[in-house]
Amino acid sequence: MFLKDRDWSYPLEGLDRKFDENYDTTAEKFHMARGDFLREWHFLEILWSRLQDAYRIFYDSRSQIKEATKENFKHNVKIGRLLMRSFDLIHLDTNCFILNARILMDGVAYLTVFFWQKIAKEQPSWRSFREHKEWFEKPNNRSKIVDKKYTEYIIQNTDWFEKELKFSRDKLIVHRFRSKDSYYINAFKEDSGTVMKGKAIFKDKEGNIVVEYDMKEIPNLNGLMDDICDFLNFFDRHFSQML
C-alpha cells in the first residue's frame, strides 16, 4: 500500500473569514480553538510524509530480497533489517496518525459550540467526536435539534468514524495485546521464504530463521483521510452559510 500525495492546505478557511466578518470576542475564541485544531492537522501532515517515506523504503527493500542460498545469506540479513526497521516505523507512525486523527475530530466537535449556543435548547455534546455523534443518534434528542441538515449528515455520512478510525485505534493500539484475532501480511516474495501460521518467515538452506516478522493489518489511511476531508468540507460550507 502506498499513501497518495494530498493537498494539506488549512481546512475551515471559509469559517475563519466568516468569523472575522461577523463576530468580535467570539471570533477570538473561535480562532484559538481553530488554532488547536490546525496544530493537529499539521501533525497529520508530518506523519503522512514520514509514512510515505517508510512505505517507499519497505517496498524497495522487499524487492531486493534474493533466493535463500548461503551466498545470499548476508545480503538478505541486511535487507531484512531494513524491512523490519521500515515496518516498525510504519506501525509506530500509523498508531500516532490514528491517535492524532481522533484528537483532530474531537477538536471539530468542540468548534460546534460557536454555532448553536444562541439557538439550541440543549447544546449537543462537544467533549469528543464520539459523544458528539452519539448525541445526534439518540432518538430522545431529536426534539432538541435545531440544525436538521447537520443532523442528517452526521447520522448518514460518518460511519467511517467507527469503522475506520475507532476500530483501528481499538484494534491496533488500545487492545492489541488482548485481541485473539491477528492479521498478518507476507513481507517477502514467495520464492524467498515460507509462510507459516500467519507469519512471514525467511530461512536459509540449513533451515535457520534469518528474518521473522509478523505485523497487524495496517488500515487504509487513504480512505480515512478522504472521509475526514469530506466531513471538514461539509462542516466549513454548512456553518459558513449559517453565520
C-alpha positions in Angstrom: 0.0 0.0 0.0 1.2 3.5 -0.8 -0.1 6.8 0.6 -1.1 9.2 -2.1 0.0 12.8 -2.2 -2.5 15.1 -0.6 -3.4 18.8 -0.5 -2.6 19.9 3.1 -4.0 23.4 2.8 -5.5 24.5 6.0 -9.2 23.5 6.3 -12.1 25.6 7.5 -10.9 28.7 5.8 -14.4 29.8 5.0 -15.4 29.8 8.7 -12.2 31.6 9.5 -13.2 34.5 7.2 -16.8 34.5 8.3 -16.0 34.9 12.0 -13.8 37.9 11.1 -16.7 39.5 9.3 -19.5 38.8 11.9 -18.1 38.5 15.4 -15.8 40.2 17.9 -14.9 38.4 21.2 -16.5 35.2 19.9 -14.2 35.3 16.8 -11.1 35.5 19.1 -12.2 32.4 20.9 -13.0 30.6 17.7 -9.6 31.4 16.2 -7.9 30.0 19.4 -10.0 26.8 19.1 -9.2 26.5 15.4 -5.6 27.1 16.1 -5.6 23.9 18.3 -7.4 22.1 15.5 -4.8 23.2 12.9 -1.9 22.1 15.1 -3.3 18.5 14.9 -3.8 19.0 11.2 -0.2 19.9 10.9 0.9 16.8 12.9 -1.1 14.6 10.5 0.7 16.2 7.6 4.1 15.4 9.2 3.1 11.8 9.9 1.7 11.4 6.4 5.1 12.4 4.9 7.0 10.1 7.2 4.7 7.2 6.4 5.2 7.8 2.7 8.9 7.6 3.1 8.7 4.4 5.2 6.5 2.7 2.7 8.9 3.5 -0.1 11.8 2.1 1.9 9.8 -1.0 2.8 8.7 -1.9 -0.8 12.1 -1.1 -2.2 13.8 -3.3 0.4 11.3 -6.1 -0.2 12.1 -6.1 -3.9 15.8 -6.7 -3.1 15.4 -10.0 -1.2 17.2 -12.7 -3.1 16.8 -16.5 -3.2 17.5 -18.2 0.1 21.0 -19.6 -0.5 24.3 -19.4 1.5 25.7 -17.0 -1.0 22.8 -14.6 -0.4 22.7 -15.0 3.3 24.5 -11.8 4.4 22.7 -9.8 1.7 19.3 -11.0 2.9 20.1 -10.4 6.5 21.0 -6.8 5.7 17.8 -6.2 3.6 15.8 -8.0 6.3 16.9 -5.5 8.9 15.8 -2.6 6.6 12.5 -4.3 6.2 12.0 -4.7 9.9 13.0 -1.1 10.6 10.7 0.3 8.0 7.9 -1.9 9.2 8.4 -0.7 12.8 8.3 3.0 11.6 5.1 2.2 9.6 3.5 0.7 12.7 4.6 3.5 15.0 3.6 6.4 12.8 0.3 4.7 11.8 -0.6 4.5 15.5 0.4 8.1 16.0 -1.7 9.1 12.9 -4.8 7.3 14.2 -4.5 8.9 17.7 -4.0 12.4 16.2 -6.8 12.0 13.8 -9.1 11.2 16.8 -7.8 14.4 18.6 -8.5 16.3 15.4 -12.1 15.1 15.2 -12.6 15.9 18.9 -11.5 19.5 18.1 -14.1 19.7 15.3 -16.8 18.7 17.8 -15.7 21.5 20.1 -16.0 24.1 17.3 -19.8 23.5 17.1 -20.3 25.4 20.4 -19.8 28.6 18.5 -22.7 28.0 16.2 -25.6 26.7 18.3 -25.2 28.4 21.6 -27.9 31.1 21.0 -30.5 28.8 19.3 -30.2 25.3 20.8 -32.4 24.2 23.7 -29.6 22.0 24.8 -26.0 22.1 23.5 -25.1 18.8 21.7 -22.2 17.1 23.3 -18.8 18.5 22.2 -16.3 16.9 24.6 -15.4 14.3 22.0 -16.5 13.5 18.4 -17.7 10.0 19.6 -20.0 11.6 22.2 -21.0 14.3 19.7 -22.0 11.8 17.1 -23.8 9.6 19.7 -25.8 12.6 20.9 -27.3 13.1 17.5 -28.1 9.4 17.1 -30.2 9.2 20.3 -33.9 9.3 19.4 -34.8 11.3 22.6 -32.5 14.1 21.4 -34.4 14.6 18.1 -36.7 17.3 19.6 -33.8 19.3 20.8 -32.1 19.5 17.4 -32.3 22.8 15.6 -29.9 22.0 12.7 -31.6 19.3 10.6 -29.1 19.4 7.8 -26.1 18.9 10.1 -28.0 16.2 11.9 -28.8 14.3 8.7 -25.2 14.5 7.5 -23.6 13.3 10.8 -26.0 10.4 11.1 -25.9 9.3 7.4 -22.3 10.1 6.4 -20.0 9.4 9.4 -20.0 5.6 9.6 -16.3 5.8 8.8 -15.6 7.1 12.3 -16.4 3.8 13.9 -15.4 1.5 11.0 -12.1 3.2 10.1 -11.0 5.3 13.0 -12.4 4.0 16.2 -12.0 0.3 15.2 -8.4 0.9 14.1 -7.5 2.6 17.3 -9.0 -0.1 19.5 -7.6 -2.9 17.4 -4.1 -1.7 16.8 -3.4 0.4 19.9 -5.7 0.1 22.9 -6.4 -3.7 22.8 -3.6 -5.0 20.6 -2.2 -7.3 23.3 -5.6 -8.6 24.4 -7.0 -9.4 20.9 -7.4 -13.1 19.9 -7.6 -12.1 16.3 -4.4 -11.4 14.4 -3.8 -10.0 10.9 -0.6 -10.6 9.1 0.9 -9.9 5.7 3.6 -11.8 3.8 6.5 -9.4 3.9 8.7 -11.4 1.4 8.5 -12.8 -2.1 7.0 -16.2 -2.3 10.2 -17.8 -3.7 12.4 -16.4 -0.8 10.6 -17.8 2.2 7.8 -19.8 3.8 4.6 -18.5 5.2 3.8 -20.5 8.3 1.0 -19.9 10.8 0.4 -16.4 9.6 4.0 -15.3 9.9 6.4 -14.3 7.2 9.5 -16.4 7.8 12.7 -16.3 5.8 15.1 -19.2 6.1 18.5 -20.2 4.7 19.2 -23.6 3.3 20.0 -25.0 6.8 16.5 -24.0 8.0 17.8 -21.3 10.3 15.4 -18.3 10.6 17.1 -15.2 9.3 14.2 -12.8 9.5 10.9 -13.4 11.2 8.4 -10.7 11.3 4.6 -10.5 11.8 2.6 -7.4 11.6 -1.0 -6.4 12.4 -3.1 -5.2 9.5 -2.4 -1.6 8.6 -5.6 0.4 7.9 -6.2 2.2 4.7 -5.3 5.7 5.7 -6.0 7.0 2.2 -9.7 6.2 2.6 -9.8 7.5 6.1 -8.3 10.9 5.1 -10.7 11.2 2.2 -13.6 10.7 4.6 -12.2 13.2 7.1 -11.7 15.8 4.4 -15.2 15.3 3.0 -16.6 15.9 6.5 -14.4 19.0 7.0 -15.5 20.4 3.6 -19.2 19.9 4.5 -18.6 21.4 8.0 -16.9 24.5 6.5 -19.6 25.1 3.9 -22.5 24.4 6.2 -21.6 26.6 9.1 -20.2 29.4 6.8 -23.7 29.7 5.4 -25.2 29.7 8.8 -23.2 32.7 10.0 
